[in-house]
Amino acid sequence: MNRLPVSHPALDYALIRLRARHARLEEDGLDRGASAVEWVVISMIVVGIVIAVGALLYNALDTKATAVQNCINGANGSTTGTCN
């Protein structure tokens, strides 16, 4: 084990933790990276669905808002509006 000429308990503890983490990562191999990629793909799909639903809702609300605006404009006599 390579030791530094000057030893400090906190430094020794950090070095032991770092070596343990390195050994654990080597043991896991590529599984950990594959899992992260799967989560990214799943997240992208969910975000895409949310964006699509949001766009559909926006268009539906915009259409109804325009219809209500036309109805209100026709009610006060400023323009000819239609209420459906």
C-alpha positions as CSV (number, residue, x, y, z in Angstrom):
1,M,0.0,0.0,0.0
2,N,1.5,3.4,-1.0
3,R,1.5,5.7,1.9
4,L,2.2,9.4,1.9
5,P,5.2,10.5,3.9
6,V,2.8,12.6,6.1
7,S,-0.2,10.8,7.4
8,H,-3.4,12.3,8.8
9,P,-6.4,10.3,10.0
10,A,-8.8,12.3,7.9
11,L,-6.7,11.8,4.8
12,D,-6.3,8.0,5.5
13,Y,-10.1,7.7,5.9
14,A,-10.8,9.6,2.7
15,L,-8.3,7.4,0.8
16,I,-9.9,4.2,2.2
17,R,-13.3,5.4,1.2
18,L,-12.1,6.3,-2.3
19,R,-10.5,2.9,-2.8
20,A,-13.7,1.2,-1.6
21,R,-15.8,3.2,-4.0
22,H,-13.4,2.5,-6.8
23,A,-13.5,-1.2,-6.1
24,R,-17.4,-1.2,-6.0
25,L,-17.6,0.7,-9.3
26,E,-15.2,-1.8,-10.9
27,E,-17.3,-4.7,-9.6
28,D,-20.6,-3.2,-11.0
29,G,-19.1,-2.9,-14.5
30,L,-21.2,-1.5,-17.2
31,D,-24.5,-2.3,-15.5
32,R,-24.6,1.0,-13.7
33,G,-24.1,3.0,-17.0
34,A,-26.8,0.9,-18.8
35,S,-29.2,1.6,-16.0
36,A,-28.6,5.4,-16.3
37,V,-29.1,5.2,-20.1
38,E,-32.4,3.4,-19.5
39,W,-33.6,6.1,-17.1
40,V,-32.7,8.8,-19.6
41,V,-34.6,7.1,-22.3
42,I,-37.7,6.6,-20.1
43,S,-37.5,10.2,-19.0
44,M,-37.3,11.4,-22.6
45,I,-40.4,9.3,-23.4
46,V,-42.3,10.7,-20.5
47,V,-41.3,14.3,-21.3
48,G,-42.4,13.8,-24.9
49,I,-45.8,12.5,-23.8
50,V,-46.2,15.4,-21.4
51,I,-45.3,17.9,-24.2
52,A,-47.8,16.3,-26.6
53,V,-50.6,16.3,-24.0
54,G,-49.8,19.9,-23.1
55,A,-49.9,21.0,-26.8
56,L,-53.3,19.3,-27.3
57,L,-54.7,20.9,-24.2
58,Y,-53.4,24.3,-25.3
59,N,-54.9,24.0,-28.7
60,A,-58.3,22.9,-27.3
61,L,-58.3,25.8,-24.7
62,D,-57.2,28.3,-27.3
63,T,-60.1,27.3,-29.6
64,K,-62.7,27.5,-26.8
65,A,-61.3,30.8,-25.6
66,T,-61.6,32.3,-29.1
67,A,-65.2,31.0,-29.3
68,V,-66.1,32.6,-26.0
69,Q,-64.5,35.8,-27.0
70,N,-66.5,35.9,-30.2
71,C,-69.7,35.2,-28.3
72,I,-68.9,38.0,-25.8
73,N,-68.2,40.4,-28.6
74,G,-71.5,39.6,-30.3
75,A,-73.4,40.0,-27.0
76,N,-72.3,43.6,-26.5
77,G,-73.1,44.6,-30.0
78,S,-69.6,45.7,-31.0
79,T,-69.3,43.1,-33.7
80,T,-71.3,40.2,-35.0
81,G,-70.4,37.2,-32.9
82,T,-71.8,33.8,-32.7
83,C,-72.4,31.6,-29.7
84,N,-72.3,27.9,-30.0
